[in-house]
Amino acid sequence: MTITLDAVRAALLEACPGLGIGDIRPLDAGHTSRQWVADTDEGPLLAKTPIRNPDPAHLRRLIAATRRAADGGVPVVRFRALLPHSADVGGPLLVQEYQDGTPADGAWDTMDPAARLTFAADLGTVVGRIHACTGPWFGDVLGRSQHPDARTFLHTRVGQQLSKAPGVLPPELIDRAGEALHRAIDDVPPDAPPSLIHGDLWRPNLLLRAGRITCVLDFEHGRWADRFLDFGKLDEHIFGAWPQGRDAFLAAYDAVLPLPDDWQSRIRLGNAIHALSTAVYFARWNPQFVPEYVASLSAWLHGEDS
């Protein structure tokens, strides 16, 4: 569906009656939504409508997770309105404040080693604050799915991903990885608390001003979960290619939320679940990326078997 600027204007006025709107421009950002910036009498606002998941509940989860992170001292955006369905844009419309800044991936190549280490420490503090927010159950922040403990939550998540794995993973890998993952989950402490996780921590979702993290964007995958699930994307997209920053990140994180004695094995498990889940996800949207996640899962399995 082609969405014109006039259609965006009409949808904005439906979501925010009486709003004074000036110029509107499309924003080339994100992979899962279309976005526009509107100059208004309330300041610049960002309007977005999802591409892949049109369920309004998905946006309600994003809002709820973002607001919970704000309660924990995490710098986030504020929301103006949610329109469950707009005929003008052919789906839901979310309206939020627009924060100016540079996504960390856009600034990365211009950052010297000292600036990158500052970024790593900022990131550790921010992620620690996110994970320090604890919830009443494991699962959906809105309560659509609730699990009583980390083991039950992780067993269920792995089971769901394995059920989608035929045709994505080699059959022998499905069986071996499934058994190993479930064994590793049994070692997770039964009293591990449900932490808020972001679910999509990589540089495009971290906004910088003057080299410092000033906003964490897009909590659309936020949920109450085992906190070490967030480390999978961090290790893949940030510290995999830049291991020099990991110590600074972990030190800052530990200062906010102390790491338990078993943190290394928990991170390895989180990385393996990330590899499984991302392979299944990309089989639908970007199948060319699946082999690298299959290789990561196989490498984890080899380490567990050795």
C-alpha positions in Angstrom: 0.0 0.0 0.0 1.3 3.4 -1.0 0.9 5.9 1.9 0.9 9.6 0.8 1.9 12.5 3.0 -1.7 13.7 2.8 -2.8 10.3 4.2 -0.3 10.6 7.0 -1.6 14.1 7.8 -5.2 12.8 8.0 -4.2 9.9 10.2 -2.3 12.2 12.5 -5.3 14.4 12.9 -7.5 11.4 13.6 -5.1 10.3 16.3 -4.5 13.8 17.7 -7.6 16.0 17.1 -6.8 19.7 17.0 -3.1 19.1 16.4 -1.5 21.9 14.3 0.6 20.2 11.7 3.2 21.8 9.4 5.6 19.9 7.2 5.7 16.1 7.1 8.7 14.1 5.8 9.3 10.4 5.6 12.1 9.0 7.8 14.3 6.3 6.4 14.7 4.3 9.6 13.8 0.9 11.0 13.0 -2.4 9.2 9.6 -3.2 10.7 7.7 0.1 10.3 7.1 3.1 8.1 7.9 6.4 9.8 7.4 10.1 9.3 8.4 13.2 11.2 5.8 15.9 11.5 6.5 19.5 12.6 3.6 20.4 14.9 2.5 23.0 17.4 3.5 20.5 20.1 7.0 20.1 18.7 8.3 17.5 16.3 6.4 14.2 16.4 7.1 10.8 14.9 4.3 8.8 13.4 4.9 5.1 12.6 2.8 2.3 11.3 4.0 -1.4 11.3 5.0 -3.3 8.2 5.3 -6.8 9.5 3.0 -7.0 12.5 -0.3 -5.0 12.2 -1.7 -6.2 15.5 -2.3 -3.1 17.7 -1.5 -5.2 20.7 2.1 -5.3 19.4 2.3 -1.5 19.8 0.6 -1.5 23.1 3.4 -3.9 24.3 6.0 -1.5 23.0 4.4 1.4 24.9 4.0 -0.6 28.1 7.6 -1.9 28.0 9.0 1.6 27.2 7.1 3.2 30.1 8.4 0.6 32.5 11.9 1.2 31.3 11.3 5.0 31.9 10.3 4.2 35.5 13.7 2.5 35.9 15.7 5.6 34.8 16.2 4.5 31.2 16.2 7.4 28.6 13.3 6.7 26.3 10.7 8.5 24.1 7.3 9.6 25.3 4.1 8.6 23.5 1.4 11.0 22.3 -1.3 8.7 20.9 -2.1 5.2 19.5 -4.7 4.8 16.8 -5.7 1.1 16.6 -6.6 1.4 13.0 -6.5 4.1 10.4 -8.0 3.7 7.0 -5.6 6.3 5.7 -2.5 4.3 6.5 -4.1 0.9 6.4 -3.3 -0.2 9.9 -2.5 1.2 13.4 -0.7 4.5 13.9 1.6 5.2 16.8 2.4 8.9 17.6 5.4 9.7 19.8 7.8 12.5 20.4 10.7 12.8 17.9 14.1 12.8 19.4 16.9 14.3 17.4 20.2 12.6 17.5 22.4 10.2 15.6 21.9 6.4 15.8 25.0 4.8 17.2 25.6 2.8 13.9 25.7 6.1 12.0 28.3 7.6 14.4 30.4 4.5 14.9 33.0 5.0 12.2 33.8 8.6 13.4 34.3 7.5 17.1 37.8 7.1 18.3 38.7 4.3 20.8 38.1 6.5 23.9 34.7 7.5 22.6 33.8 3.9 21.9 34.8 2.9 25.4 32.6 5.7 26.8 29.8 4.3 24.7 30.4 0.8 26.0 30.2 2.0 29.6 27.0 4.0 28.9 25.5 1.0 27.3 26.3 -1.2 30.3 24.6 1.3 32.6 21.6 1.6 30.4 21.2 -2.2 29.9 21.7 -2.7 33.7 18.9 -0.3 34.4 16.6 -2.0 31.9 17.2 -5.4 33.5 16.9 -4.0 37.0 13.2 -3.4 36.2 11.5 -6.6 37.5 8.0 -7.8 36.7 5.3 -10.0 38.2 5.7 -13.0 35.8 7.8 -14.2 32.9 6.2 -13.4 29.5 4.2 -10.7 27.8 4.3 -7.3 29.6 0.6 -7.0 29.1 0.0 -10.4 30.7 -1.3 -12.3 27.6 1.2 -15.1 28.3 2.5 -15.7 31.9 5.0 -18.2 33.2 5.8 -18.7 36.9 9.6 -19.0 36.6 12.6 -18.7 34.3 12.9 -22.4 33.5 9.3 -22.7 32.5 9.5 -19.6 30.4 12.7 -20.7 28.6 11.6 -24.3 28.1 8.4 -22.9 26.5 10.3 -20.4 24.3 12.8 -23.0 23.1 10.0 -25.5 22.4 8.1 -22.9 20.3 11.2 -22.1 18.2 12.0 -25.8 17.7 8.5 -26.4 16.5 9.2 -23.9 13.7 12.7 -25.2 12.9 11.9 -28.1 10.5 13.0 -26.9 7.1 15.2 -24.3 8.7 17.7 -26.4 10.7 19.1 -29.8 9.7 16.9 -32.5 11.3 19.8 -33.9 13.4 20.7 -30.4 14.7 17.1 -29.9 15.8 17.2 -33.0 18.0 20.7 -32.5 19.4 20.3 -28.7 20.0 16.8 -29.2 21.6 18.2 -31.7 24.1 21.2 -29.6 24.9 19.2 -26.4 25.3 16.6 -28.0 27.6 19.5 -29.5 29.7 21.1 -26.0 30.0 17.8 -24.4 31.0 17.5 -26.9 33.8 20.6 -25.3 35.3 19.1 -21.8 35.4 18.4 -20.9 39.1 14.7 -21.5 39.9 14.5 -18.2 41.7 15.9 -16.0 38.8 13.7 -12.9 38.7 11.7 -11.8 35.7 13.6 -8.8 34.2 12.5 -6.4 31.6 14.4 -7.1 28.4 14.6 -4.9 25.3 14.9 -7.8 22.8 16.5 -5.8 20.0 19.7 -4.2 21.5 21.9 -3.1 18.6 23.4 0.2 17.6 20.5 1.4 15.4 18.3 1.5 18.5 20.7 3.6 20.5 20.5 7.3 19.9 23.5 9.5 20.6 24.1 13.2 21.2 27.6 14.5 21.8 28.7 10.9 21.8 26.5 9.8 24.8 23.5 7.6 24.8 20.5 9.8 25.2 17.6 7.5 24.1 16.9 3.8 23.8 14.5 3.2 21.0 12.0 0.5 19.9 11.0 -1.7 22.8 8.6 -3.6 20.5 10.2 -6.9 21.6 10.2 -6.0 25.3 9.0 -8.6 27.7 9.5 -10.0 31.2 12.2 -12.6 30.7 15.6 -14.0 31.8 17.8 -11.0 31.4 20.6 -12.9 29.6 18.5 -13.3 26.5 19.4 -9.7 25.7 23.1 -10.6 25.5 22.6 -12.6 22.3 22.1 -9.5 20.1 24.6 -7.4 22.0 27.3 -10.0 21.4 26.4 -10.5 17.8 26.1 -6.9 16.7 28.3 -5.0 19.0 30.9 -7.0 20.9 31.4 -9.8 18.3 33.2 -7.3 16.1 34.5 -5.1 18.9 35.5 -7.3 21.9 37.6 -4.5 23.3 34.5 -2.9 24.7 33.0 -5.9 26.4 35.0 -5.4 29.7 33.9 -1.8 30.0 30.3 -2.8 29.3 30.3 -5.6 31.9 31.9 -3.4 34.6 29.3 -0.7 34.1 26.5 -3.3 34.0 27.7 -5.0 37.1 27.8 -1.7 39.0 24.1 -1.3 38.3 22.9 -4.9 38.5 25.5 -7.4 39.9 26.3 -10.4 37.7 25.6 -13.7 39.3 28.3 -16.4 39.6 26.9 -18.3 36.6 26.7 -15.3 34.3 29.0 -16.7 31.7 27.0 -19.9 31.2 23.8 -17.9 31.2 25.1 -15.6 28.5 26.2 -18.6 26.4 22.7 -20.0 26.8 21.1 -16.7 25.8 23.3 -16.6 22.7 22.3 -20.1 21.7 18.6 -19.3 22.1 19.2 -16.1 20.1 20.8 -18.1 17.3 17.9 -20.5 17.2 15.2 -17.8 17.4 16.9 -15.6 14.8 17.4 -18.5 12.3 13.7 -19.2 12.5 12.8 -15.6 12.2 15.0 -14.9 9.2 13.8 -18.1 7.4 10.7 -16.1 6.8 12.1 -12.6 6.1 15.7 -12.9 5.1 16.6 -16.5 4.4 20.1 -15.6 3.2 21.1 -14.9 6.8 20.0 -18.3 8.2 23.2 -20.2 7.7 25.3 -17.9 10.0 22.8 -18.5 12.8 22.8 -22.3 12.2 26.6 -22.1 12.4 26.4 -20.2 15.7 24.0 -22.8 17.2 26.2 -25.6 16.0 29.3 -24.0 17.5 27.5 -23.6 20.9 26.4 -27.2 20.7 29.9 -28.4 20.0 31.1 -26.4 23.1 28.4 -28.0 25.2 29.3 -31.5 23.9 33.1 -31.1 24.5 
